[in-house]
Amino acid sequence: MRKFGHRAAACTLAMAMSVAAWAQATGKVNPPATAPARNNAGPGRNPDDGLVIEPTELPDTYPRGPYQVGFHARGNYVPVLRWRLESGTLPPGIRLEDNGVLHGEAERAGEFQFVVSVKDGGQPQQAVQRGFVIKVVEAITLAWKVPAHVNVSRIEGSVEVSNTTADDMDLTFDVKAVADNGRATEIGYQHFPLKRGTIGMALPFGETLPHGAYVVYVNVAGEVAKRNVMYRRLIQTPGPLQVVVGP
């Protein structure tokens, strides 16, 4: 009996050890409280280094000026990237290609806001968006420096003109005083090369005129012959100027 008892105890202990080993091997008993996290970043992708669109800002342009910018991505991603206009409005005349190239010639001045998105070739895909602004500024700006006014029997004043383009242009500056009977008198004229990047060049005008009321028109035209482009700007006095004392 004593030998049999020892054998039974040994058998029971062996069975218990077998069950424990089986449980440890299969994980069916006492599984870990928290399963290890899975990395869903995909091959070649670091979840801590996501896809970023560059550049962060876009350069200004001007009407009918050549424009080209290439978007690119920074970060850990899977080629091939696909780009698209997600929302907003591009300047008319400029378009975004699937490969991320933004190009064309803007048709008019204005400020245009839009959102660009890009997706990579991973499984699952990474996708990201970024908002941008393109400012299309006037190629020539024209403003009063000294507004047209009457000085005894003379109408005189000056304007400021700027060339915001990347091109030199041939500028024609013409000022006319138009009487209430329709007669126009030249009171200012110049023709000269206006260099690119010229800002706020002062152009004076003035002439003695007969008695009467005159509206003053200032017209500038800038020609870029190599691109067959002409830019024009016009300003005028808000109302007639009265010359009381004639020559």
C-alpha positions as CSV (number, residue, x, y, z in Angstrom):
1,M,0.0,0.0,0.0
2,R,2.8,2.4,0.9
3,K,4.5,1.8,-2.5
4,F,1.3,2.2,-4.4
5,G,0.6,5.5,-2.6
6,H,4.0,6.9,-3.6
7,R,3.5,5.8,-7.2
8,A,0.0,7.5,-7.3
9,A,1.4,10.7,-5.9
10,A,4.2,10.7,-8.4
11,C,1.7,10.1,-11.3
12,T,-0.5,13.0,-10.1
13,L,2.5,15.3,-9.8
14,A,3.6,14.4,-13.4
15,M,0.2,15.0,-14.8
16,A,0.0,18.4,-13.1
17,M,3.4,19.3,-14.5
18,S,2.2,18.2,-18.0
19,V,-0.9,20.3,-17.8
20,A,1.1,23.3,-16.8
21,A,3.6,22.8,-19.6
22,W,0.7,22.4,-22.1
23,A,-0.9,25.5,-20.8
24,Q,2.3,27.4,-21.1
25,A,3.0,26.1,-24.6
26,T,-0.5,26.8,-25.9
27,G,-1.3,30.0,-24.0
28,K,-4.8,28.7,-23.2
29,V,-4.5,29.4,-19.5
30,N,-3.5,32.7,-18.0
31,P,-2.8,34.6,-21.3
32,P,-0.9,38.0,-21.0
33,A,-3.1,40.8,-19.9
34,T,-2.1,43.0,-22.9
35,A,-1.3,41.7,-26.3
36,P,1.7,43.2,-28.1
37,A,0.8,46.1,-30.4
38,R,1.0,45.5,-34.2
39,N,2.8,47.8,-36.5
40,N,0.4,48.7,-39.3
41,A,2.8,51.2,-40.9
42,G,3.4,48.9,-43.8
43,P,6.8,47.9,-45.4
44,G,9.3,50.7,-45.5
45,R,7.2,53.1,-43.5
46,N,8.0,54.5,-40.0
47,P,4.8,55.4,-38.1
48,D,6.7,58.1,-36.3
49,D,7.9,59.8,-39.6
50,G,4.8,60.4,-41.6
51,L,4.3,61.9,-45.1
52,V,4.8,65.7,-45.3
53,I,4.1,68.0,-48.3
54,E,6.7,70.5,-49.3
55,P,7.2,73.4,-50.0
56,T,5.1,75.0,-47.3
57,E,4.5,78.3,-49.2
58,L,4.2,79.1,-52.9
59,P,5.7,82.1,-54.7
60,D,3.7,85.0,-56.1
61,T,3.2,85.4,-59.9
62,Y,1.6,87.9,-62.3
63,P,-0.8,87.7,-65.2
64,R,0.6,85.8,-68.2
65,G,3.9,85.2,-66.3
66,P,5.4,81.7,-66.6
67,Y,4.9,79.7,-63.4
68,Q,6.2,76.3,-62.4
69,V,6.6,74.7,-58.9
70,G,7.1,71.1,-58.1
71,F,5.5,69.7,-55.0
72,H,7.5,66.9,-53.3
73,A,7.1,64.8,-50.2
74,R,9.3,64.4,-47.1
75,G,9.1,61.5,-44.7
76,N,8.9,57.7,-45.0
77,Y,6.6,56.7,-47.7
78,V,6.1,54.1,-50.5
79,P,6.3,55.3,-54.1
80,V,4.6,56.2,-56.4
81,L,3.0,59.5,-55.1
82,R,-0.2,60.7,-56.6
83,W,-1.1,64.4,-56.3
84,R,-4.5,66.2,-56.7
85,L,-6.3,69.4,-56.1
86,E,-8.6,68.5,-53.1
87,S,-10.6,71.7,-52.8
88,G,-10.4,75.5,-53.5
89,T,-9.5,77.2,-56.7
90,L,-6.3,77.5,-58.7
91,P,-5.6,80.7,-60.6
92,P,-7.2,80.4,-64.0
93,G,-4.4,79.3,-66.4
94,I,-2.5,77.3,-63.8
95,R,-3.0,73.5,-63.3
96,L,-1.7,70.7,-61.0
97,E,-0.5,67.5,-62.7
98,D,-0.7,64.0,-61.2
99,N,3.0,64.0,-60.6
100,G,2.9,67.2,-58.4
101,V,4.0,69.8,-60.9
102,L,2.0,73.1,-60.7
103,H,2.4,75.1,-63.8
104,G,1.0,77.5,-66.4
105,E,0.3,81.2,-66.8
106,A,-2.2,83.0,-64.6
107,E,-4.9,84.8,-66.6
108,R,-5.8,87.5,-64.0
109,A,-4.7,89.0,-60.8
110,G,-6.2,87.9,-57.4
111,E,-5.5,85.8,-54.4
112,F,-6.4,82.1,-54.8
113,Q,-6.7,79.6,-51.9
114,F,-6.7,75.8,-52.4
115,V,-5.9,72.4,-50.8
116,V,-3.5,69.9,-52.3
117,S,-3.5,66.2,-51.3
118,V,-1.0,63.4,-51.9
119,K,-1.3,59.6,-51.5
120,D,1.6,57.1,-51.6
121,G,1.6,53.6,-53.0
122,G,1.6,51.7,-49.6
123,Q,-0.9,49.2,-48.3
124,P,-2.6,50.8,-46.5
125,Q,-2.0,54.1,-48.2
126,Q,-0.7,57.2,-46.5
127,A,-2.6,60.4,-47.4
128,V,-2.0,63.9,-46.4
129,Q,-3.3,67.4,-47.3
130,R,-2.0,71.0,-47.1
131,G,-3.5,74.4,-47.8
132,F,-1.8,76.9,-50.1
133,V,-2.3,80.5,-51.4
134,I,-1.1,81.9,-54.7
135,K,-1.1,85.7,-55.1
136,V,-1.3,86.9,-58.7
137,V,-0.2,90.5,-58.5
138,E,-0.7,93.1,-61.2
139,A,2.3,93.1,-63.7
140,I,2.2,96.9,-63.7
141,T,1.0,99.0,-60.8
142,L,-0.1,102.6,-61.2
143,A,-1.0,105.0,-58.5
144,W,-1.2,108.7,-57.7
145,K,1.9,110.1,-56.1
146,V,0.7,113.7,-56.2
147,P,-2.9,113.7,-57.5
148,A,-3.7,115.8,-60.5
149,H,-4.7,119.3,-59.4
150,V,-5.0,122.9,-60.6
151,N,-2.2,125.3,-60.0
152,V,-3.4,128.7,-61.3
153,S,-3.9,127.9,-65.0
154,R,-1.9,124.7,-65.0
155,I,-3.0,121.1,-64.3
156,E,-0.1,119.0,-62.8
157,G,0.7,116.1,-60.6
158,S,2.6,112.8,-60.7
159,V,2.1,109.1,-60.5
160,E,4.1,106.1,-59.3
161,V,4.6,103.1,-61.6
162,S,6.1,99.6,-60.7
163,N,7.1,96.6,-62.8
164,T,6.5,93.5,-60.6
165,T,7.4,91.0,-63.4
166,A,10.6,89.2,-64.1
167,D,10.8,91.0,-67.5
168,D,12.1,94.3,-68.7
169,M,9.4,96.1,-70.6
170,D,9.0,99.1,-73.0
171,L,6.8,101.5,-71.2
172,T,4.6,104.2,-72.8
173,F,3.3,106.8,-70.3
174,D,0.6,109.1,-71.6
175,V,-1.5,111.7,-69.8
176,K,-4.4,113.6,-71.3
177,A,-6.7,116.3,-70.0
178,V,-10.1,116.0,-71.6
179,A,-12.3,119.1,-71.6
180,D,-16.1,119.0,-71.2
181,N,-16.4,119.5,-75.0
182,G,-14.4,116.4,-75.7
183,R,-11.1,118.2,-76.7
184,A,-8.1,116.2,-75.4
185,T,-4.8,117.9,-74.6
186,E,-1.5,116.0,-74.0
187,I,-0.1,117.1,-70.6
188,G,2.5,114.3,-70.2
189,Y,4.2,111.7,-72.3
190,Q,7.3,109.4,-72.0
191,H,8.5,106.2,-73.7
192,F,11.4,104.3,-72.0
193,P,12.5,100.8,-70.8
194,L,11.0,100.0,-67.4
195,K,13.4,97.5,-65.8
196,R,12.1,94.4,-64.0
197,G,11.7,94.9,-60.3
198,T,11.3,98.7,-60.6
199,I,9.1,99.8,-57.7
200,G,7.5,103.2,-57.2
201,M,9.1,105.2,-60.1
202,A,7.8,108.7,-60.0
203,L,6.5,110.1,-63.3
204,P,5.5,113.8,-63.3
205,F,3.2,115.6,-65.7
206,G,1.7,119.1,-66.2
207,E,0.7,121.7,-68.7
208,T,-1.0,125.1,-68.9
209,L,-4.5,124.9,-70.2
210,P,-7.3,127.2,-71.4
211,H,-10.2,128.1,-69.1
212,G,-12.5,125.0,-68.7
213,A,-13.2,121.8,-66.8
214,Y,-10.9,118.8,-67.4
215,V,-10.9,115.1,-66.5
216,V,-7.3,113.8,-66.4
217,Y,-6.6,110.3,-67.7
218,V,-3.2,108.6,-67.0
219,N,-2.5,105.6,-69.2
220,V,0.5,103.3,-69.1
221,A,1.3,100.4,-71.4
222,G,4.2,98.0,-70.9
223,E,5.2,95.7,-73.8
224,V,7.3,92.5,-73.4
225,A,8.1,91.9,-77.0
226,K,9.9,88.5,-76.5
227,R,6.6,87.1,-75.1
228,N,4.3,89.1,-77.2
229,V,2.6,90.5,-74.1
230,M,1.2,94.0,-73.4
231,Y,0.2,95.1,-69.9
232,R,-2.0,98.2,-69.5
233,R,-3.2,100.3,-66.5
234,L,-5.4,103.4,-66.4
235,I,-6.3,105.8,-63.7
236,Q,-8.3,109.1,-63.8
237,T,-9.4,111.9,-61.6
238,P,-12.7,111.2,-59.9
239,G,-14.2,114.4,-61.4
240,P,-13.4,117.4,-63.6
241,L,-10.7,119.9,-62.5
242,Q,-11.7,123.5,-63.1
243,V,-9.2,125.9,-64.7
244,V,-10.4,129.4,-64.1
245,V,-7.6,131.5,-65.4
246,G,-6.5,130.7,-69.0
247,P,-3.2,131.4,-70.6
